[in-house]
């Protein structure tokens, strides 16, 4: 992964706490959330440059961001509906993916924390340890007045889709 391993000595980093439960968010709030912790977002906060501190957990499945305390799935699930993504999360918890049973979809702030200002060799605005097979993911947040929020790792921005069965990919996290 090119990341420090769990247990390696790391430089001192500023730690932040992010919302971990889904909410109903307006477009104006999405812009505010991007700026709140200096998260990069090509549309909402193009000058942002949040620095995370990813550590390889040594299981080939997950990394942990020492800045946020969030453990992330490096891969994810294929294009599907929100109902199927929720079933995917339930199944990962049932199987105790990577030894844990408290996986969930990330909030907008949590997903913003992964965005990087530069596109990597895989064509996404993420650290290269993450799979490119999930170019945009469902978030735990819904949009006001309706729809679902997503994080687009190719365009480096949060976006929403309306409709009863929008399609997206899944990548889980845990606090």
N, C-alpha and C positions, 0 to 999 in steps of 0.2 A: 504493500500500500504506500510505501514511502513515508509512513507516519511513525511517530514514536510509539513504542509498545507500552502496554499497561505496566506500570511500575517504574518506567524510566523517569529520570529527573527532568522536570519541565521548568521553564522560566515562569516567574510569577505572572499571573494573568488576572485581569479584572473579571469577576464573576457577576453574572446577571441572572435574574429570575424572570421567567416568561410564563404567561398564562398557559395552562395545560388543559383547559376544558373548552369545548366548542362554544361559540356565541353567534349571535346574529349581527353582522357587520355591514355598514354602509360603505359606499365607495370612498367617501370622505374619511371615514375611520381607517380604511385600508391605507390611504396616503399617510395619515398620522402615525399608524403603526410602523410603517417602513422607516419613517424619520426618527421615531422614538429612541431607538438604540443604534442609529446610524446604519441600518441595514441597507445593502445595495438593492435597488429595484430599478430597472431600466426606464420605467415610466413614472413611478411614484417618488423615487429618491435616487436619481442617477449619480449623485455625488457621494452616496453612502459607501462605506468601506468597513463594515463590521469584521473584526478578526476573531474567528473561532480558534479553538485549540483541540483539534481532533486527535484521538489516541486510538490505535489499533487494539482491539480487545483480544486478538490472537485466536479468534474462532472462525475466521474467514466470512463471518456473517454480519458482524456489527462493528461500529466505532462509537466512541463516546466523546462528546464535546465537553472539554473541561471548563469552558467559559460559561456554558449554559447548564451543565449537568445532565444533558439529554443523551441517551443511547439511541442510535439510529440503525435501522436495517440498511445494509449497503445495497441490496437489491430491491425487490418488490414484486407486485403482481402485474399481470398483463392487463391490457385495456378491457374494461368491464363497466358495469353499472355501480351506482352507489350501494345498492342492496348487496351485490356480490362482493364489493370491497369490504363491507361490514361483516359478511360471512367469512371472508379471508382473514380479517383481524380476529374474529372469534375462533377460527380454526388454529391460527398461530398460538393463541392463548391456550386452547385446549391441548395442543401438542407441546406447550412450554418451549416455544421457539427460543433458541440460544439460552435456555435454562430459566426463562421468565414467563409469567402468565398475566402481565399487566400492559401489554402492547396496545396502542391506540393510534388513531390518525392524528397527525400534528395540527396544531393551531397555525394560523397565519404567521404569527410572530416566530414560532419555532421553525417553520419552513423558510421564512425570510432569513433566518440565521445561517442557513446553508448556502445562500446565493453568494457567488463570487463575481466581482466586477469583470473578470476576464473569462472568456470561453476557453474550455480546456480542449485537449486533442480529441476528445470524444464528442465534441460539439455541444456541450452543455456548460452552464455556469455553476459548476459544482467542483469540489475536490475530485480528482480522478479516481479515488478509492470507491466512489459510488458508481453503480451501473448506469449506463446511458439508456437502458431499455425502459425506463420510466421517465419520459421527457416532461410530463406534467402529471401532478398527483392531486387526488382529492384531499381537501383539508377538512378538519373537524368543524369548520365554520360554515354557516349559511349566509346568504346575502339578503339584506333588507333592501327592497321589498320582496324579493323572492329569488330563488336559484341557489346554486352551490358555488363555493369558492374553490379555486385550484391554484397551485403554484406551478408556473411554467419555467422549467429549468433551461429550455432552449432560448426563450425570449427574455428570461430573467425578470419576470413580473408576476404579480398575482392577477388573476382574471376570474370572471364568473361566467357561468352558463345557466340559462334558464331551461325550463322543460321538466317533464316528469321523470325522464330516465336519461340524464346526461351520461356520457362515457368518460372514463378517466382511468388512470393507473393508481396503484397504491404503494406507499412506502410507510412503514410504521415506525413509531418511536415510543420511548418510555422515559419517565422521569426518575 
